[in-house]
Amino acid sequence: MFRAAAIIASLAGVAAFAPAGRVASSSALKMGFESELGAQPPLGFWDPLGLLKEADQARFDRLRYVEVKHGRIAMLAILGHLVTSAGVRLPGDIAFGVPFADMKTGLAAFDTVPDAGLLQLVFFIGIIEVGFGYRQADIEAAQLAASGWDEATIAKKSAIELNNGRAAQMGILALMVHEKLNNDPYVINSLLGAPVPFN
């Protein structure tokens, strides 16, 4: 009796992992975002969390704006991580009597930056954010006009920026995770026999 119950329970559990009949999802077709910039091979339009399930164009535009912004920040974060890991530091002090040269790299910098230095950073980033937000349309229009690119080139460059931003978001996340795991964010270099000294 116990065996029969165990077999039935096993089959019921296995049935939960069996592929369901394929039902075509019409949500992507209803949204109309499958042809937007960034819906590129191999994934195409990919919305695993369903954030755009019932979204309109304004919601899509807001999420795309945030995605591009976070991608740009992540690309700068990767660049900053690489540069500071190479030992490059700004001249001067981050706070009175605390030189930039004494700062650690990566997330460990938050342990060495004094509170006054963190306040300076937050204030400076806030000023940049407000100023850029106020003049963003003008700045981007001037940059596109100065580039001399046609519409096809602008679309291609925008797709490249979007994909590089996506990769940078994953990259900076991986650097932070590996730094916290074993203080070796450049673990691939270590595996390939060229370890990078870090902090």
ABEGO torsion letter per residue (X at the ends): XAAAAAAAAAAAAAAAABBBBBBBBAAAAAAGAAABBGBBOAAEBBBAAGAAAABBAAAAAAAAAAAAAAAAAAAAAAAAAAAAAAGBBBBEBABBGBBAAABBBEAAAAAABBAAAAAAAAAAAAAAAAAAAAAAAAAAAAAAAAAGBBAAAAAAAAAAAAAAAAAAAAAAAAAAAAAAAAGBABAAAAAAGBBBBBX
